[in-house]
Amino acid sequence: MSGVSFAGITKRFGDVVAVEDLSLQVLDGEFMVLLGPSGCGKSTALRMIAGLEEISGGTLSIGDRVVNDVPPRDRDIAMVFQSYALYPHMTVAQNIESPLVANRNARVEAGERSQRVAEAADTLGLTEYLGRKPGELSGGQRQRVALARAIVRRPEVFLMDEPLSNLDAKLRTQTRLELVELHRRLGTTFVYVTHDQVEAMTMADRIAIMSDGRLQQVGEPQAVYERPANLFVAGFIGSPPMNTLPGVAVNAPDGAAVRTETGVVPVSDPGSAREGVEVVAGIRPEHLHVATAPSHLQGTAENVELLGHERHVIVRCGGERLVVREPSDGPDVRPGETVHLTVDAERVHLFDRATTWRTN
């Protein structure tokens, strides 16, 4: 088992920079998720680990070995793609066994191949399907076959490129749990690419968030959620995303605050921004509350989304639309009504309006 180290990695496609100066340490045995929107460079970074993309600059290491010029077959990695890429004419057992037969440099004796196939099938609940062909399986079962084909090699690093995106919602939830359990059992390094922040939050030991080819923040899921490094991360992590209100930092009678066009947002940290500096106040939906009397902010209710255990109150405050996450039995709100909102001062995030980076 080994970690993966990016040291100033850059990847160019002609004049286009897909990944720029990426430095990231994936620890041995860690479940690292590369998260970001389409085109942010996360899949390119994964393909560089696999050796499927040449590196334009920097150093990439797996364990203690620099692998910039090492062929993919010699990197001791296994990759699971978005598409299952199974051989339709082979049985499940033959598909799982195929990596042990195809790589001449790592050819495994027949007895051990059978043992590894049986172990991989048992780990992923595929034993009863070993004699079937992919066309006789469901989408979730095919994805498990692809995973079994990867783990049968016993690689140093598993690479996964959005492996759940072709599954329906129920299967995605089930397979997420299976992947987390698989990682616990194997203890091997996983590098997983996704654009789905729910997958990242529920599966990762740490998340590396990327945008426009650059690393934005690395950290444990809850830490990233609670202290986003910039406005991009604040808006990308969380569902619904963080509310943002532009304003100016002021000294209020009871401490620091941000004056906006629809009210004053209190801030518990008095040194978070200098007086008169243009900032953006970030407030998670659960840290806004509908008030029964005038409070910090005022707006107009646009909609109320009932979700059973909770509701989302959509409020227009000046030029911004805010989402308030409330219990389903909260104060009655109807579209078109004036709504007063209370802010949890100790949970307000401040970002510099010019640089977009966090100030508190």
Secondary structure, 3 states (H helix, E strand, C coil): CCCEEEEEEEEEECCEEEEEEEEEEECCCCEEEEECCCCCCHHHHHHHHHCCCCCCEEEEEECCEECCCCCHHHCCEEEECCCCCCCCCCCHHHHHHHHHHHCHHHCCCHHHHHHHHHHHHHHCCCHHHCCCCHHHCCHHHHHHHHHHHHHCCCCCEEEEECCCCCCCHHHHHHHHHHHHHHHHHHCCEEEEEECCHHHHHHHCCEEEEEECCEEEEEECHHHHHHCCCEHHHHHHCCCCCCEEEEEEEEEECCEEEEEECCEEEECCCCCCCCCCCEEEEEECHHHEEEECCCCCEEEEEEEEEECCCEEEEEEEECCEEEEEEEECCCCCCCCCCEEEEEECHHHCEEEECCCCEECC
